[in-house]
């Protein structure tokens, strides 16, 4: 019975290790799906923002053109009105004698009629031209009013899209944090189950009775069941490959150690969030640490707080919380520090490829910078 129990537990241990692989690779499928959906929405929103900005620029250009046309028509109307007024004053001063003389000096009745028609035509043409120009001006003024209204509405839409993108960025960060926690919890549960199965195998091997061996097997089965339940609650499918079932006890121990040392911060999520903030036009505000305004240490504090890391409020204080390394050793997610006279006065988040995200100074926004353009004094790794 002891030998049979040992065989069962040995097989069970392999099963638990398999579940460990499934839990680690398949965990948070629903969260990942939500995260992918938010990223797609961010991309779609950015496209709408770009299209909206182009539409706004077109409306503003049309409004400007209408304004110029109105100004030209106004000049023409004023000039023509002045000319008509001049003609009217001339007629009044001469008691209309000039027009009458023009008609009465005709050599025949036919010519007199013709000259009368000419005078009437000139007067009518001037009046009609003035009326047409006034009508055109009114139509353009109406068009300009409509363009202003459309531009105002488009501007409001653009502002709403920017707010939507900022909200989606917060959702993305929340989901990134949730996913990291779920991954950590799933790994911890799988590692605990694996440890229980390995312990059960040892107990079966040393059991002095069938009852002890059976109890050990039951304990291992319970551990495996807990991992299966945890895994199925976080993913809709557990059909992932089980090739990791041959993993040895020593490699599992190594995995546990690595997980414990790296589970505190998901640096890729830190980098993604830092980069997303550069797209929100967040202004530099001394002492600020929110989306409405940030300074350098407020930025780093804001980002890392989203991942459960509490940083000091000043750049110098944050430097004291890190393990100092050279800039050449910096990895994405590490902090970069600038000094003057031995004192730290500026901090940024390194995002890799010689670039970092920071809030430079008053009058700027959260943006990326390059080590080649402004090199930090040293780097710091979060302890």
KEVEX-516784 format. One record per residue (C-alpha): x, y, z; residue number from 1. Coordinates in pm, whole numbers, padded with zeros to 5 digits. Each point is the difference from the previous one (the first is absolute). Layout:
! KEVEX-516784
u->X | v->Y | w->Z | k->NUM
...
END
This chain:
! KEVEX-516784
u->00000 | v->00000 | w->00000 | k->1
u->00285 | v->00233 | w->00080 | k->2
u->00152 | v->-00054 | w->-00339 | k->3
u->-00334 | v->00051 | w->-00173 | k->4
u->-00061 | v->00319 | w->00199 | k->5
u->00343 | v->00131 | w->-00093 | k->6
u->-00075 | v->-00062 | w->-00366 | k->7
u->-00324 | v->00189 | w->00027 | k->8
u->00163 | v->00297 | w->00170 | k->9
u->00288 | v->00005 | w->-00245 | k->10
u->-00248 | v->00020 | w->-00287 | k->11
u->-00198 | v->00260 | w->00195 | k->12
u->00312 | v->00210 | w->00053 | k->13
u->00056 | v->00004 | w->-00377 | k->14
u->-00366 | v->00103 | w->-00044 | k->15
u->00039 | v->00286 | w->00246 | k->16
u->00309 | v->00124 | w->-00182 | k->17
u->-00199 | v->-00018 | w->-00324 | k->18
u->-00278 | v->00205 | w->00158 | k->19
u->00266 | v->00245 | w->00114 | k->20
u->00102 | v->00053 | w->-00362 | k->21
u->-00363 | v->00042 | w->-00107 | k->22
u->-00072 | v->00242 | w->00284 | k->23
u->00301 | v->00213 | w->-00079 | k->24
u->-00058 | v->00014 | w->-00376 | k->25
u->-00381 | v->00007 | w->-00005 | k->26
u->-00082 | v->00212 | w->00302 | k->27
u->-00197 | v->00321 | w->-00041 | k->28
u->-00142 | v->-00083 | w->-00343 | k->29
u->-00307 | v->00216 | w->00074 | k->30
u->00213 | v->00284 | w->00133 | k->31
u->00230 | v->-00025 | w->-00301 | k->32
u->-00304 | v->00012 | w->-00229 | k->33
u->-00123 | v->00315 | w->00178 | k->34
u->00349 | v->00148 | w->-00025 | k->35
u->00019 | v->-00072 | w->-00374 | k->36
u->-00345 | v->00156 | w->-00043 | k->37
u->00108 | v->00318 | w->00182 | k->38
u->00316 | v->00022 | w->-00212 | k->39
u->-00213 | v->-00031 | w->-00314 | k->40
u->-00230 | v->00275 | w->00128 | k->41
u->00303 | v->00220 | w->00069 | k->42
u->00123 | v->-00054 | w->-00357 | k->43
u->-00346 | v->00073 | w->-00144 | k->44
u->-00036 | v->00309 | w->00218 | k->45
u->00339 | v->00130 | w->-00113 | k->46
u->-00109 | v->-00043 | w->-00363 | k->47
u->-00320 | v->00194 | w->00074 | k->48
u->00205 | v->00272 | w->00169 | k->49
u->00223 | v->00033 | w->-00306 | k->50
u->-00302 | v->00008 | w->-00234 | k->51
u->-00176 | v->00248 | w->00226 | k->52
u->00300 | v->00233 | w->00003 | k->53
u->00014 | v->-00008 | w->-00381 | k->54
u->-00372 | v->00077 | w->-00019 | k->55
u->00041 | v->00290 | w->00244 | k->56
u->00291 | v->00144 | w->-00200 | k->57
u->-00207 | v->-00023 | w->-00321 | k->58
u->-00297 | v->00178 | w->00159 | k->59
u->00225 | v->00272 | w->00139 | k->60
u->00160 | v->00045 | w->-00343 | k->61
u->-00343 | v->00032 | w->-00165 | k->62
u->-00107 | v->00248 | w->00266 | k->63
u->00312 | v->00207 | w->-00063 | k->64
u->-00065 | v->-00001 | w->-00376 | k->65
u->-00362 | v->00109 | w->00053 | k->66
u->00119 | v->00279 | w->00228 | k->67
u->00237 | v->00129 | w->-00270 | k->68
u->-00277 | v->-00011 | w->-00262 | k->69
u->-00233 | v->00191 | w->00230 | k->70
u->00268 | v->00264 | w->00054 | k->71
u->00043 | v->00040 | w->-00379 | k->72
u->-00375 | v->00025 | w->-00058 | k->73
u->-00026 | v->00256 | w->00277 | k->74
u->00259 | v->00216 | w->-00173 | k->75
u->-00180 | v->-00034 | w->-00335 | k->76
u->-00338 | v->00082 | w->00155 | k->77
u->00141 | v->00305 | w->00176 | k->78
u->00164 | v->00120 | w->-00323 | k->79
u->-00315 | v->-00052 | w->-00206 | k->80
u->-00220 | v->00160 | w->00266 | k->81
u->00232 | v->00301 | w->00003 | k->82
u->-00023 | v->00025 | w->-00378 | k->83
u->-00380 | v->-00015 | w->00005 | k->84
u->-00012 | v->00257 | w->00278 | k->85
u->00227 | v->00225 | w->-00205 | k->86
u->-00227 | v->-00038 | w->-00302 | k->87
u->-00304 | v->00075 | w->00212 | k->88
u->00159 | v->00313 | w->00146 | k->89
u->00098 | v->00114 | w->-00352 | k->90
u->-00353 | v->-00044 | w->-00120 | k->91
u->-00136 | v->00196 | w->00297 | k->92
u->00247 | v->00287 | w->-00047 | k->93
u->-00082 | v->00032 | w->-00367 | k->94
u->-00370 | v->-00058 | w->00052 | k->95
u->00045 | v->-00299 | w->-00225 | k->96
u->00081 | v->00249 | w->-00279 | k->97
u->00296 | v->-00203 | w->-00120 | k->98
u->-00216 | v->-00307 | w->-00059 | k->99
u->-00280 | v->00206 | w->-00152 | k->100
u->00244 | v->00185 | w->-00216 | k->101
u->00146 | v->-00331 | w->-00116 | k->102
u->-00348 | v->-00110 | w->-00107 | k->103
u->-00125 | v->00336 | w->-00136 | k->104
u->00302 | v->00051 | w->-00222 | k->105
u->-00109 | v->-00293 | w->-00209 | k->106
u->-00040 | v->00066 | w->-00371 | k->107
u->-00314 | v->-00204 | w->-00024 | k->108
u->-00269 | v->-00163 | w->00207 | k->109
u->00156 | v->-00337 | w->-00068 | k->110
u->00335 | v->00115 | w->00132 | k->111
u->-00170 | v->00158 | w->00302 | k->112
u->-00171 | v->-00329 | w->00080 | k->113
u->00329 | v->-00182 | w->-00044 | k->114
u->00181 | v->00240 | w->00234 | k->115
u->-00276 | v->-00031 | w->00257 | k->116
u->00031 | v->-00378 | w->-00009 | k->117
u->00378 | v->00034 | w->00035 | k->118
u->-00030 | v->00215 | w->00311 | k->119
u->-00256 | v->-00235 | w->00153 | k->120
u->00216 | v->-00301 | w->-00083 | k->121
u->00309 | v->00152 | w->00162 | k->122
u->-00191 | v->00088 | w->00315 | k->123
u->-00160 | v->-00344 | w->00014 | k->124
u->00330 | v->-00176 | w->-00065 | k->125
u->00167 | v->00187 | w->00283 | k->126
u->-00289 | v->-00076 | w->00234 | k->127
u->-00009 | v->-00365 | w->-00104 | k->128
u->00378 | v->-00042 | w->00041 | k->129
u->-00019 | v->00147 | w->00347 | k->130
u->-00294 | v->-00223 | w->00090 | k->131
u->00182 | v->-00309 | w->-00133 | k->132
u->00312 | v->00081 | w->00197 | k->133
u->-00201 | v->00051 | w->00317 | k->134
u->-00176 | v->-00332 | w->-00061 | k->135
u->00335 | v->-00175 | w->-00054 | k->136
u->00131 | v->00151 | w->00320 | k->137
u->-00303 | v->-00123 | w->00195 | k->138
u->00039 | v->-00351 | w->-00144 | k->139
u->00371 | v->-00006 | w->00089 | k->140
u->-00074 | v->00131 | w->00348 | k->141
u->-00251 | v->-00284 | w->00043 | k->142
u->00255 | v->-00252 | w->-00130 | k->143
u->00266 | v->00140 | w->00232 | k->144
u->-00238 | v->-00032 | w->00295 | k->145
u->-00069 | v->-00363 | w->-00092 | k->146
u->00373 | v->-00071 | w->-00035 | k->147
u->00070 | v->00154 | w->00342 | k->148
u->-00274 | v->-00215 | w->00153 | k->149
u->00134 | v->-00315 | w->-00170 | k->150
u->00357 | v->00081 | w->00108 | k->151
u->-00115 | v->00052 | w->00359 | k->152
u->-00184 | v->-00333 | w->-00002 | k->153
u->00303 | v->-00177 | w->-00151 | k->154
u->00227 | v->00154 | w->00262 | k->155
u->-00232 | v->-00129 | w->00273 | k->156
u->00009 | v->-00348 | w->-00157 | k->157
u->00380 | v->00011 | w->-00014 | k->158
u->00019 | v->00098 | w->00367 | k->159
u->-00235 | v->-00285 | w->00091 | k->160
u->00213 | v->-00245 | w->-00199 | k->161
u->00308 | v->00116 | w->00190 | k->162
u->-00185 | v->-00056 | w->00327 | k->163
u->-00106 | v->-00344 | w->-00124 | k->164
u->00360 | v->-00087 | w->-00084 | k->165
u->00116 | v->00111 | w->00345 | k->166
u->-00274 | v->-00213 | w->00159 | k->167
u->00100 | v->-00300 | w->-00213 | k->168
u->00363 | v->00047 | w->00104 | k->169
u->-00111 | v->-00026 | w->00364 | k->170
u->-00204 | v->-00312 | w->-00083 | k->171
u->00301 | v->-00153 | w->-00172 | k->172
u->00218 | v->00066 | w->00303 | k->173
u->-00261 | v->-00151 | w->00234 | k->174
u->-00023 | v->-00312 | w->-00215 | k->175
u->00378 | v->-00029 | w->-00023 | k->176
u->00017 | v->00008 | w->00380 | k->177
u->-00286 | v->-00251 | w->00028 | k->178
u->00169 | v->-00235 | w->-00247 | k->179
u->00331 | v->00022 | w->00186 | k->180
u->-00174 | v->-00084 | w->00330 | k->181
u->-00190 | v->-00290 | w->-00156 | k->182
u->00318 | v->-00139 | w->-00151 | k->183
u->00172 | v->00027 | w->00338 | k->184
u->-00287 | v->-00166 | w->00186 | k->185
u->-00024 | v->-00283 | w->-00252 | k->186
u->00372 | v->-00066 | w->00017 | k->187
u->-00011 | v->00000 | w->00379 | k->188
u->-00290 | v->-00249 | w->00005 | k->189
u->00168 | v->-00228 | w->-00253 | k->190
u->00330 | v->00009 | w->00185 | k->191
u->-00175 | v->-00078 | w->00331 | k->192
u->-00177 | v->-00296 | w->-00163 | k->193
u->00325 | v->-00125 | w->-00150 | k->194
u->00170 | v->00021 | w->00338 | k->195
u->-00291 | v->-00191 | w->00159 | k->196
u->00022 | v->-00273 | w->-00265 | k->197
u->00376 | v->-00036 | w->00045 | k->198
u->-00043 | v->-00017 | w->00376 | k->199
u->-00270 | v->-00262 | w->-00043 | k->200
u->00234 | v->-00211 | w->-00213 | k->201
u->00258 | v->00011 | w->00279 | k->202
u->-00261 | v->-00095 | w->00259 | k->203
u->-00120 | v->-00294 | w->-00206 | k->204
u->00356 | v->-00123 | w->-00039 | k->205
u->00054 | v->00013 | w->00375 | k->206
u->-00352 | v->-00092 | w->00110 | k->207
u->-00016 | v->-00272 | w->00262 | k->208
u->-00357 | v->-00096 | w->-00086 | k->209
u->-00245 | v->-00007 | w->-00285 | k->210
u->-00212 | v->00260 | w->00176 | k->211
u->00285 | v->00251 | w->00013 | k->212
u->00072 | v->-00060 | w->-00369 | k->213
u->-00366 | v->00046 | w->-00094 | k->214
u->-00020 | v->00320 | w->00206 | k->215
u->00305 | v->00136 | w->-00182 | k->216
u->-00155 | v->-00083 | w->-00337 | k->217
u->-00325 | v->00171 | w->00104 | k->218
u->00192 | v->00313 | w->00103 | k->219
u->00178 | v->00010 | w->-00335 | k->220
u->-00327 | v->-00051 | w->-00189 | k->221
u->-00154 | v->00289 | w->00196 | k->222
u->00294 | v->00223 | w->-00094 | k->223
u->-00036 | v->-00090 | w->-00368 | k->224
u->-00374 | v->00069 | w->00017 | k->225
u->00060 | v->00345 | w->00148 | k->226
u->00230 | v->00090 | w->-00291 | k->227
u->-00249 | v->-00126 | w->-00257 | k->228
u->-00276 | v->00208 | w->00159 | k->229
u->00220 | v->00309 | w->00010 | k->230
u->00106 | v->-00046 | w->-00360 | k->231
u->-00352 | v->-00061 | w->-00136 | k->232
u->-00134 | v->00307 | w->00178 | k->233
u->00245 | v->00221 | w->-00189 | k->234
u->-00022 | v->-00150 | w->-00350 | k->235
u->-00273 | v->-00141 | w->-00223 | k->236
u->00222 | v->-00276 | w->-00132 | k->237
u->00278 | v->-00217 | w->00140 | k->238
u->00096 | v->-00168 | w->-00325 | k->239
u->00354 | v->00141 | w->00007 | k->240
u->00286 | v->-00235 | w->-00071 | k->241
u->00117 | v->-00208 | w->00298 | k->242
u->00356 | v->-00044 | w->-00122 | k->243
u->00124 | v->00148 | w->00329 | k->244
u->-00104 | v->-00317 | w->00184 | k->245
u->00356 | v->-00125 | w->-00015 | k->246
u->00129 | v->00297 | w->00199 | k->247
u->00226 | v->-00114 | w->00284 | k->248
u->-00037 | v->00086 | w->00370 | k->249
u->00316 | v->00208 | w->-00013 | k->250
u->-00125 | v->00214 | w->-00291 | k->251
u->-00332 | v->00052 | w->00181 | k->252
u->00190 | v->00124 | w->00305 | k->253
u->00195 | v->00237 | w->-00224 | k->254
u->-00323 | v->00125 | w->-00154 | k->255
u->-00142 | v->00067 | w->00347 | k->256
u->00308 | v->00199 | w->00097 | k->257
u->-00009 | v->00203 | w->-00320 | k->258
u->-00370 | v->00073 | w->00041 | k->259
u->00050 | v->00127 | w->00353 | k->260
u->00276 | v->00235 | w->-00106 | k->261
u->-00173 | v->00146 | w->-00307 | k->262
u->-00369 | v->00002 | w->00093 | k->263
u->00008 | v->00343 | w->00166 | k->264
u->00001 | v->00207 | w->-00320 | k->265
u->-00088 | v->-00082 | w->-00360 | k->266
u->00248 | v->00229 | w->-00173 | k->267
u->-00161 | v->-00039 | w->-00342 | k->268
u->-00325 | v->00133 | w->00144 | k->269
u->00189 | v->00286 | w->00164 | k->270
u->00155 | v->00091 | w->-00336 | k->271
u->-00332 | v->-00029 | w->-00185 | k->272
u->-00172 | v->00228 | w->00248 | k->273
u->00283 | v->00255 | w->-00002 | k->274
u->-00008 | v->00015 | w->-00380 | k->275
u->-00382 | v->00033 | w->-00002 | k->276
u->00027 | v->00310 | w->00222 | k->277
u->00212 | v->00175 | w->-00266 | k->278
u->-00305 | v->-00006 | w->-00229 | k->279
u->-00229 | v->00188 | w->00240 | k->280
u->00170 | v->00345 | w->-00009 | k->281
u->00030 | v->00005 | w->00379 | k->282
u->00156 | v->00336 | w->00097 | k->283
u->00294 | v->00040 | w->00236 | k->284
u->-00134 | v->00124 | w->00334 | k->285
u->00241 | v->00040 | w->00291 | k->286
u->-00111 | v->-00229 | w->00282 | k->287
u->-00259 | v->-00169 | w->-00225 | k->288
u->-00054 | v->-00375 | w->-00014 | k->289
u->-00323 | v->-00048 | w->-00196 | k->290
u->-00122 | v->00000 | w->-00361 | k->291
u->-00080 | v->00371 | w->00032 | k->292
u->00369 | v->00082 | w->00060 | k->293
u->00326 | v->-00161 | w->00115 | k->294
u->00359 | v->00081 | w->00083 | k->295
u->00284 | v->-00249 | w->-00050 | k->296
u->-00032 | v->-00189 | w->00329 | k->297
u->-00380 | v->00030 | w->-00008 | k->298
u->00005 | v->-00186 | w->-00333 | k->299
u->00213 | v->-00288 | w->00126 | k->300
u->-00198 | v->-00018 | w->00324 | k->301
u->-00331 | v->-00007 | w->-00194 | k->302
u->00111 | v->-00279 | w->-00235 | k->303
u->00149 | v->-00229 | w->00262 | k->304
u->-00292 | v->00052 | w->00238 | k->305
u->-00220 | v->-00168 | w->-00260 | k->306
u->00206 | v->-00314 | w->00048 | k->307
u->00002 | v->00001 | w->00378 | k->308
u->00339 | v->00169 | w->00045 | k->309
u->00008 | v->00301 | w->00232 | k->310
u->00272 | v->00247 | w->-00095 | k->311
u->00115 | v->00308 | w->00192 | k->312
u->-00129 | v->00340 | w->-00117 | k->313
u->00335 | v->00144 | w->-00106 | k->314
u->00262 | v->-00113 | w->-00250 | k->315
u->00263 | v->-00020 | w->00276 | k->316
u->-00234 | v->-00207 | w->00218 | k->317
u->-00067 | v->-00239 | w->-00289 | k->318
u->00372 | v->-00037 | w->-00066 | k->319
u->00043 | v->-00113 | w->00360 | k->320
u->-00258 | v->-00274 | w->-00058 | k->321
u->00185 | v->-00155 | w->-00292 | k->322
u->00314 | v->-00205 | w->-00051 | k->323
u->00244 | v->00224 | w->-00181 | k->324
u->00136 | v->-00132 | w->-00332 | k->325
u->00175 | v->00153 | w->-00299 | k->326
u->-00206 | v->00144 | w->-00284 | k->327
u->00144 | v->-00264 | w->-00234 | k->328
u->-00151 | v->-00271 | w->00225 | k->329
u->-00348 | v->00155 | w->00001 | k->330
u->-00289 | v->-00216 | w->-00111 | k->331
u->-00350 | v->00105 | w->-00106 | k->332
u->-00195 | v->00101 | w->00311 | k->333
u->00304 | v->00121 | w->00196 | k->334
u->00022 | v->00361 | w->00116 | k->335
u->00255 | v->00249 | w->-00133 | k->336
u->00136 | v->00284 | w->00216 | k->337
u->00170 | v->00333 | w->-00072 | k->338
u->00221 | v->00173 | w->00255 | k->339
u->00157 | v->00338 | w->00058 | k->340
u->00258 | v->00059 | w->00268 | k->341
u->-00055 | v->-00353 | w->00122 | k->342
u->-00373 | v->00053 | w->00057 | k->343
u->-00271 | v->-00177 | w->-00201 | k->344
u->-00239 | v->00246 | w->-00165 | k->345
u->-00172 | v->-00190 | w->-00284 | k->346
u->-00137 | v->-00351 | w->-00064 | k->347
u->-00143 | v->-00188 | w->-00300 | k->348
u->-00120 | v->-00350 | w->-00093 | k->349
u->00228 | v->-00188 | w->-00238 | k->350
u->-00199 | v->-00169 | w->-00281 | k->351
u->00288 | v->-00161 | w->-00190 | k->352
u->00192 | v->00078 | w->-00319 | k->353
u->00166 | v->00301 | w->00157 | k->354
u->-00331 | v->00177 | w->00068 | k->355
u->-00192 | v->00102 | w->00310 | k->356
u->-00328 | v->00163 | w->00100 | k->357
u->00009 | v->00309 | w->00221 | k->358
u->-00162 | v->00333 | w->00087 | k->359
u->00279 | v->00248 | w->-00085 | k->360
u->-00097 | v->00346 | w->00127 | k->361
u->-00266 | v->00272 | w->00004 | k->362
u->-00143 | v->00063 | w->-00345 | k->363
u->00044 | v->-00359 | w->-00119 | k->364
u->-00208 | v->-00319 | w->00016 | k->365
u->00076 | v->-00360 | w->00094 | k->366
u->00217 | v->-00121 | w->-00286 | k->367
u->00279 | v->-00232 | w->-00111 | k->368
u->00366 | v->00098 | w->00015 | k->369
u->00325 | v->-00150 | w->-00122 | k->370
u->00308 | v->-00086 | w->00203 | k->371
u->00211 | v->00118 | w->-00291 | k->372
u->-00160 | v->00347 | w->00024 | k->373
u->-00008 | v->00034 | w->00380 | k->374
u->00188 | v->-00269 | w->00189 | k->375
u->-00086 | v->-00089 | w->00362 | k->376
u->00268 | v->-00039 | w->00268 | k->377
u->-00105 | v->-00351 | w->00105 | k->378
u->-00284 | v->-00252 | w->-00003 | k->379
u->-00193 | v->-00155 | w->00288 | k->380
u->-00179 | v->-00333 | w->00024 | k->381
u->-00310 | v->-00028 | w->00218 | k->382
u->00085 | v->-00212 | w->00307 | k->383
END
